[in-house]
């Protein structure tokens, strides 16, 4: 779950399971406080600690919101502004972007590479971390200029790939670093 502005420590998911009114089960809900479509559900929720409102964006099939952020008060300064199609599309775009950035950051953490020059030519050295809960590890690989894998070894998930560590591995005849 991604928190915006550290705003909603009071969010309780069990508060968001209000009964929906009777309607066609296949039709998307498009109400003032709940809006569905494009694989997403937006729910406007009350901040029990103060007078404010927030909106939680849920990707279909997910129990936790992908994004929670502040929501605008209505003109009466008591109730939330109703959701509408334009606000919903903006929320979907924002939540999708947050998820995309999170996935990119995770990919960058798990897949690293560097290029090292040797007498035989350049080698691209990659480190692919496998975040197994019980036994995390990484695979260190060297790929030549033709795209052929020259070597591959299993290393500790905490192995730090740098040009210096890659060169040391190559100079040690691709034996697994200790």
N, C-alpha and C positions, 0 to 999 in steps of 0.2 A: 504494500500500500504506500502511496506517495502522499505526504502531507504538505499542504500549501500554507505558508505563513504560520505554521505551528498552531493552527487555529482551533482544532477540534479534539482536544484530549478527552472531551466529554462524550464523544460519539460511541454509542452502544449499538451494535448491529441488531440486537433483539428489539430495539425500538423501531426499526425500519420494516418490520414484518407486519404492517397493518393489513387488514383484510381489504381486498380490492372489491369494488362494487360489481354486481352481476353484469357481465357483458360477454360478447363473443370471445372465447378463449384464444382464437387465432388472431384477432385484431390487436394491433399494438395499442397500449395504453397511452393516451395523450390527454393528461389532466393537468390541473394547475400545479400540483406538487409531485407528480410522477409522469415521466415521458419516456417512451420506449421507441426504438427504431435503430436501424443500421447496426444491430448487434450490441446495443448499449441501452442502459436504463439510467436515467437521472432521477434522483430523489431529493427533494427539498426537505431538510430536517431542522428541527428546533434545537437551539443551543439552550439546554436546561440551566446553565450557569449564568446566563445574561439574557438580554432581549434580542439577540441576533439569530440569524438563520445561516445555514450552510447548504451546499449542494454536494451530494456524493454521486460519483459516476461509477457504475458497475458495468464491466464487460460481461456479456451473456455467458453464463456458466461459471462465473467466478463468485465466491462467497464474500471476498473482501473488495472494498472499492479501490479502483485504480487511482482515483483522484478525489480529494475532498477539498473544497474551497469555500470562501465566504459567498453568501447569496444576498442579493439586494432586498431591502425592505420595500414594501408596497407604499402607495401614497398615504395610506392611513397610519404609517409608521408603527404598525402593530403586526400585521400579517406579511408574509413574504410576497415578493413580486411573483406572479404566476409564470410558470415555464411557458415558452412558446417555441415555435419551430426554429426561429433564428437563434435564440439562446441555446437551444438544444444542439444545433449544428455547430455552434462555437464551442460548446462543452465537449462534444464528440471529437472535434479537431484537437482541442487542447489535451484531452485525456489520451488520445491516440499518439500525440507527439510526446507526451510524458512517457508512455510505454515504449515508444520507439527509442527514445534517448536512453532509457533504462536498459533496454536490450543491447543497444550499441555499447554502453559502458560495460555491461557484463561480458559481451563478446571481447572487448578490448582487454579485460582482465584475464580472460581465459585463453586467449590466442595472441601470442607475441612473436615477432620475428625481427631478425637483423641480417645484414649482409656483411660477409667477411671476405677479404681478398687473400688468396693464397697463391703459391707459385703455380698451381694447376689452374687457377682462374677463380672467379667469384663463386662463393657458396652462400645460399640463403639458408639460415638456420632458424627453425621454427620451434616454438614451445607451445604445446597444447595441453592445458590443464584439464584433468578429469575430476570434477568436484564431487566424487563419491563420498557419501556421508560417513561410511565406515573406514574406507581406505583411499583417501584422495592421492592422486599421483599425476605425473605429467609425462608426455612423450616429447623427447628432444629429437629433432630430425634435421638432416643436412640434405639440401637439394642443389644439384649442379646447374650450370647455365642452360643445359638442355632440358631441364625439368625432371631429371631422373633423381630418385632418392638414392643418396650415397650411403647414408647410415641412419639408424633409428634406435634409440635406447629409452628405457623407462627410467625416469628420475623422480626425485622427491617433488611433491607439489609446490614446495617452497623454493625450488631452484630459481635463481635470479638470472635471467637471460640478459646479457650485455654483449657488446662486441668483444670485450676481453674474455668473458667466460666462454663464448662461442669459439674463439680462437684457441683457448686453452684446451677445450674439448677436441677440436680438430687436431691440434698438435699432439694430443695424447692418443692418437689413432682411434678416435671416436669411442673410447672406453667410457662407460658410465661414470660421470663425475661423482665424487664422494663428498 
